[in-house]
Amino acid sequence: MNRSVYLILTGIAALVLCVSIGSAGFAPSFELMPLSMKAPSDAKPYNDEAFMSEAGKVIGKISNSSVPTGTKLSEVTDAYYRLIMENVSPELLETANNIAGYLYYTSKAGATYSDYHFYLKSVSKTTDGSEYYTIADQYTQVAAEFWKKIEDQYPGMTMYTLPGEGAPMPEEKAEQNGETLEGLDIPIPMTQKAPDSSAEDQTGKFKTITSRWFEDYVDMASLPDDDPMNDKTEMSPGHRFLTGEGLSWADSTFMDLVGMNVAEDFYSQANYVDAFFYLISQARDYYQSYIDDRTFVSSVSNGEENYEKSQKYYEQAQIAIGYFDDILPNYTNSTLPVYPKFGEVEKNEFNLGELGHITSDMADYLSGGSSGSLT
């Protein structure tokens, strides 16, 4: 290991211990890269060219800019997990590992820096957030060591910078967020892997995964909620779909599909399938944030902003389906459930908030009401 990286990581170990003691257990901790490149295999041709192409694309998007946040952060994280699975030659392995290290620590720097700004806005914060910023800075320092080893591969590019402590959150520029497909308004962070006629054609597998996902989750979404444990008002199909199992897999399905080798004549449609899974996963994430806004005791929002973002991604996902619905079996529903109405998730009102999370029944009891509702 490079001596400077070793010294940084050694210092981080002591830093994390101090931060953990002084921040009552909620402070971030430095996490070493969990996975390096897989060992080269002769089972299939080496993908050196594809690896360097994909790496160059994502590194270019974070070059000459601030530490990645938002969509760019998601793209860096996805790229790391995708690229470490590529089968590269022994000659490229060292460079590939350095690129993977750069992407991993960049991803952690961006995530921790985002957490820093999220914490600063929290109504329950107890510190100035410096424990988050310090770890983000340490991730950036380690990423810089990996950048020194690969910068010759990227002439004209410079490493991103970490804004100073207390600086405002950098704003994302829409044109840097990815590629916007014709007919859609929201860019996707990755497009389909370029077809390779010398590699195995995975078009059939791609279509099967897509069709089965719609069969398992879109078709099932409109069925009644027959859960015997659900004694509350039945939620709408749209709500159940957005909070259900299928969408929890949408992001990983996107990553699986975008790396498959498809036929040239299917490439355009494949990009719209990828777009669907990316857009619907974002709709889910924003919908969950909307739910959190309306249920967390520390929330200062009614959830309207996240609700509207979720709805926009949801509507774009439905538009994307129109570009590939002909690959779905005739009996499979290609129309998403109606988006749930705002307010279906009720806004919790917390009286006696200093006691913590108070249910409506408990609040009534503590306020002098009947205790019968608690029995």
C-alpha positions in Angstrom: 0.0 0.0 0.0 1.2 3.5 -0.8 2.7 5.0 2.4 0.7 8.2 2.2 -2.6 6.2 2.0 -1.4 4.0 4.9 -0.8 7.1 7.1 -4.2 8.6 6.2 -6.0 5.4 7.0 -4.0 5.0 10.3 -5.0 8.5 11.3 -8.6 7.8 10.3 -8.8 4.9 12.8 -7.9 7.2 15.7 -10.2 9.9 14.4 -13.2 7.6 14.1 -12.7 6.4 17.7 -12.7 10.0 19.0 -15.7 10.9 16.9 -17.6 7.9 18.0 -17.0 8.7 21.7 -17.8 12.4 21.4 -21.0 12.1 19.2 -23.2 9.7 21.2 -23.0 6.9 18.7 -24.6 8.6 15.7 -21.5 9.9 14.0 -20.3 8.4 10.7 -17.4 6.0 10.6 -14.8 5.5 7.9 -15.4 2.4 5.8 -12.6 0.7 3.9 -13.3 -0.5 0.3 -15.1 -3.8 0.7 -14.5 -5.3 -2.8 -11.6 -5.0 -5.3 -11.7 -6.2 -8.9 -12.4 -9.9 -9.3 -9.4 -12.0 -10.4 -9.0 -12.3 -14.2 -10.7 -15.4 -15.7 -10.1 -17.1 -19.1 -13.7 -18.2 -19.2 -14.6 -15.4 -21.6 -12.8 -12.6 -23.5 -11.3 -9.8 -21.4 -13.4 -6.6 -21.3 -10.6 -4.1 -21.0 -12.0 -1.8 -23.6 -15.5 -1.8 -22.1 -14.1 -1.3 -18.6 -12.1 1.7 -19.6 -14.9 3.2 -21.6 -17.4 3.0 -18.8 -14.9 4.2 -16.2 -14.0 7.2 -18.4 -17.6 8.1 -18.8 -18.3 8.4 -15.1 -15.0 9.9 -14.2 -15.5 12.5 -16.9 -18.8 13.5 -15.3 -17.3 14.2 -11.9 -14.2 15.8 -13.3 -13.6 19.6 -12.8 -16.6 19.8 -10.4 -17.6 19.6 -6.8 -17.8 16.3 -4.9 -20.7 14.3 -6.5 -24.1 14.4 -4.9 -27.6 13.5 -6.0 -27.8 11.8 -9.3 -24.1 11.9 -10.0 -23.4 10.3 -6.7 -25.8 7.4 -7.5 -24.0 7.0 -10.8 -20.6 6.8 -9.2 -21.8 4.2 -6.7 -23.5 2.1 -9.3 -20.4 2.3 -11.5 -18.1 1.0 -8.8 -20.3 -2.1 -8.1 -20.7 -2.7 -11.8 -17.1 -2.3 -12.9 -15.5 -4.5 -10.2 -17.4 -7.4 -11.8 -15.8 -6.9 -15.2 -13.3 -9.5 -16.4 -10.2 -7.5 -17.2 -6.8 -8.7 -18.3 -3.9 -9.2 -15.8 -2.2 -6.3 -17.5 -5.0 -3.9 -16.7 -5.8 -5.3 -13.2 -3.7 -2.9 -11.2 -5.1 0.1 -13.1 -8.6 -1.2 -12.8 -8.2 -1.6 -9.0 -7.0 1.9 -8.7 -10.0 3.1 -10.7 -12.3 1.1 -8.5 -10.6 2.6 -5.4 -11.1 6.1 -6.7 -14.8 5.5 -7.5 -15.5 3.8 -4.1 -13.9 6.5 -1.9 -15.4 9.2 -4.1 -18.8 7.6 -3.6 -18.3 7.6 0.2 -17.1 11.2 0.2 -20.2 12.3 -1.7 -22.5 10.3 0.5 -21.0 11.5 3.7 -20.9 15.1 2.5 -24.6 14.8 1.6 -25.3 13.4 5.1 -23.5 16.4 6.5 -25.9 18.8 4.8 -28.9 16.6 5.7 -27.8 16.7 9.3 -27.3 20.5 9.3 -31.0 20.8 8.4 -32.2 18.4 11.1 -34.2 19.9 13.9 -32.7 17.3 16.3 -29.0 18.1 15.6 -26.8 18.4 18.7 -23.5 19.4 17.0 -22.2 21.6 14.2 -22.0 18.5 12.0 -18.2 18.7 11.8 -17.9 15.0 12.5 -19.6 14.3 9.2 -17.5 16.8 7.3 -14.3 15.5 8.7 -15.0 12.0 7.5 -16.0 13.3 4.1 -12.7 15.1 3.9 -10.8 11.9 4.9 -12.6 10.0 2.1 -11.6 12.7 -0.3 -7.9 12.5 0.7 -7.8 8.8 0.1 -9.6 9.2 -3.2 -6.9 11.8 -4.1 -4.2 9.1 -3.6 -5.9 6.8 -6.1 -6.4 9.7 -8.5 -2.6 10.3 -8.6 -2.2 6.7 -9.9 -4.8 7.1 -12.7 -4.8 10.7 -13.7 -2.4 10.0 -16.7 -5.3 8.0 -18.1 -7.5 11.1 -18.2 -5.7 14.0 -19.7 -7.6 17.3 -19.4 -9.5 16.1 -16.4 -9.0 17.1 -12.8 -10.3 15.5 -9.6 -13.4 16.9 -8.0 -13.1 19.2 -5.0 -14.8 19.1 -1.6 -16.4 22.5 -0.8 -15.3 24.1 2.5 -17.0 23.4 5.7 -20.2 25.5 5.9 -20.4 26.0 2.2 -23.8 25.5 0.6 -24.7 22.3 -1.0 -23.6 22.3 -4.7 -26.5 22.5 -7.2 -26.7 19.8 -9.8 -26.7 20.9 -13.4 -29.3 19.0 -15.4 -27.0 18.6 -18.4 -24.5 16.7 -16.2 -27.0 14.2 -14.9 -26.9 11.7 -17.7 -28.5 11.2 -21.1 -32.1 12.2 -21.8 -33.9 9.8 -24.1 -36.2 11.1 -26.8 -39.7 11.5 -25.4 -38.6 11.7 -21.8 -37.8 14.8 -19.6 -35.5 13.2 -17.0 -32.0 12.0 -17.8 -30.8 8.5 -16.8 -27.3 8.1 -15.3 -26.3 5.1 -17.5 -27.3 4.0 -21.0 -27.3 0.4 -22.2 -23.9 -1.3 -22.7 -22.9 -1.0 -26.4 -23.7 -4.2 -28.3 -20.8 -6.5 -28.9 -21.3 -9.0 -31.7 -18.4 -11.2 -30.5 -19.9 -11.7 -27.1 -22.9 -13.8 -26.0 -26.3 -12.3 -27.0 -28.3 -11.8 -23.8 -31.4 -10.2 -25.5 -33.6 -13.1 -24.6 -32.6 -13.0 -21.0 -33.1 -9.2 -20.9 -36.6 -9.5 -22.2 -37.5 -12.4 -19.9 -36.3 -10.5 -16.8 -38.4 -7.5 -17.9 -41.5 -9.5 -18.6 -41.4 -11.4 -15.4 -41.0 -8.3 -13.3 -44.2 -6.8 -14.9 -46.0 -10.1 -14.4 -45.0 -10.4 -10.7 -45.4 -6.8 -9.6 -47.5 -4.6 -12.0 -50.2 -7.3 -12.5 -50.3 -8.0 -8.8 -50.6 -4.4 -7.8 -54.2 -4.0 -8.7 -55.4 -7.0 -6.7 -57.3 -6.3 -3.4 -55.3 -6.1 -0.2 -56.3 -9.4 1.4 -53.7 -9.3 4.2 -55.6 -10.7 7.3 -53.3 -8.7 9.6 -54.4 -5.4 8.0 -57.2 -4.1 10.1 -56.9 -0.5 8.9 -58.3 1.2 5.9 -57.1 -0.5 2.7 -54.4 1.5 0.9 -54.7 2.3 -2.8 -53.0 0.0 -5.3 -50.6 2.8 -6.2 -49.5 3.1 -2.6 -49.0 -0.6 -2.2 -47.1 -0.7 -5.5 -44.7 2.1 -4.5 -44.0 0.6 -1.1 -44.0 -3.1 -2.2 -41.4 -5.7 -2.9 -41.1 -5.1 -6.6 -39.8 -1.5 -6.4 -37.3 -2.5 -3.7 -35.6 -4.5 -6.5 -36.0 -1.9 -9.3 -32.6 -0.3 -8.8 -30.7 -3.6 -8.8 -32.7 -4.7 -11.8 -31.7 -1.5 -13.6 -28.0 -2.3 -12.9 -28.4 -5.9 -14.0 -30.0 -5.0 -17.3 -27.9 -2.1 -18.3 -24.7 -4.3 -18.4 -26.2 -7.0 -20.6 -25.1 -7.5 -24.1 -28.2 -7.0 -26.4 -28.6 -7.2 -30.1 -28.1 -4.1 -32.2 -31.7 -3.9 -33.3 -32.9 -4.1 -29.7 -30.5 -1.5 -28.3 -32.8 1.5 -28.5 -35.7 -0.3 -26.7 -33.3 -1.7 -24.1 -32.4 1.9 -23.1 -36.1 2.7 -22.5 -36.4 -0.5 -20.3 -33.4 0.7 -18.4 -34.9 4.2 -18.1 -38.1 2.7 -16.7 -36.4 0.8 -13.9 -34.3 3.8 -13.0 -37.2 6.2 -13.0 -39.5 3.9 -11.0 -36.8 3.3 -8.4 -36.4 7.1 -8.0 -40.2 7.4 -7.7 -40.1 4.9 -4.9 -37.3 6.7 -3.1 -39.0 10.0 -3.2 -42.3 8.4 -2.1 -40.6 6.9 0.9 -39.2 10.3 1.7 -42.7 11.7 1.5 -43.9 9.1 3.9 -41.0 9.9 6.3 -41.9 13.6 6.1 -45.4 12.8 7.3 -44.5 10.3 10.0 -41.2 11.2 11.6 -41.4 13.1 14.9 -38.5 15.4 13.8 -40.0 16.2 10.4 -40.7 19.9 9.6 -42.2 19.2 6.2 -45.7 18.0 5.1 -44.1 15.9 2.4 -45.5 17.9 -0.6 -42.1 18.5 -2.3 -41.0 14.8 -2.2 -44.5 13.7 -3.2 -44.4 15.9 -6.3 -40.9 14.7 -7.2 -42.0 11.1 -6.8 -45.1 11.7 -9.0 -42.9 13.2 -11.8 -40.6 10.2 -11.9 -43.6 7.9 -11.8 -45.3 9.6 -14.8 -42.0 9.5 -16.7 -41.7 5.8 -16.0 -45.2 5.2 -17.5 -44.1 7.1 -20.6 -41.0 5.0 -20.9 -43.1 1.8 -21.0 -44.8 3.0 -24.2 -41.5 2.5 -26.0 -41.1 -1.2 -25.1 -44.6 -2.5 -24.2 -44.6 -4.7 -27.3 -42.0 -7.0 -25.7 -44.4 -7.8 -22.9 -46.8 -10.8 -23.3 -50.3 -9.8 -24.3 -51.8 -10.9 -21.0 -49.4 -8.7 -19.0 -50.5 -5.3 -17.8 -48.3 -2.5 -19.0 -50.2 0.3 -17.2 -48.9 1.3 -13.7 -51.5 1.7 -10.9 -53.0 5.2 -10.5 -50.5 7.3 -8.5 -51.8 7.6 -4.9 -53.5 10.9 -3.8 -51.6 13.3 -1.6 -52.6 12.8 2.0 -53.3 9.1 1.7 -50.4 8.9 4.2 -51.8 11.0 7.0 -49.7 13.6 8.7 -49.0 12.6 12.3 -49.6 15.3 14.9 -47.4 15.0 17.9 -48.4 16.6 21.1 -46.3 16.3 24.2 -43.4 16.0 21.7 -40.7 16.2 24.4 -41.7 12.7 25.3 -40.7 11.4 21.9 -42.9 9.6 19.4 -46.5 9.8 20.7 -49.3 7.9 19.1 -52.8 9.6 18.8 -54.2 7.2 21.5 -51.3 7.8 23.9 -51.5 11.6 23.4 -55.2 11.4 24.2 -54.5 9.4 27.3 -51.7 11.6 28.6 -53.8 14.7 27.9 -56.4 13.5 30.4 -58.6 11.5 28.0 -59.9 8.0 28.5 -57.4 5.2 29.0 -59.7 2.7 27.4 -58.1 3.2 24.0 -54.8 1.8 25.3 -56.2 -1.4 26.6 
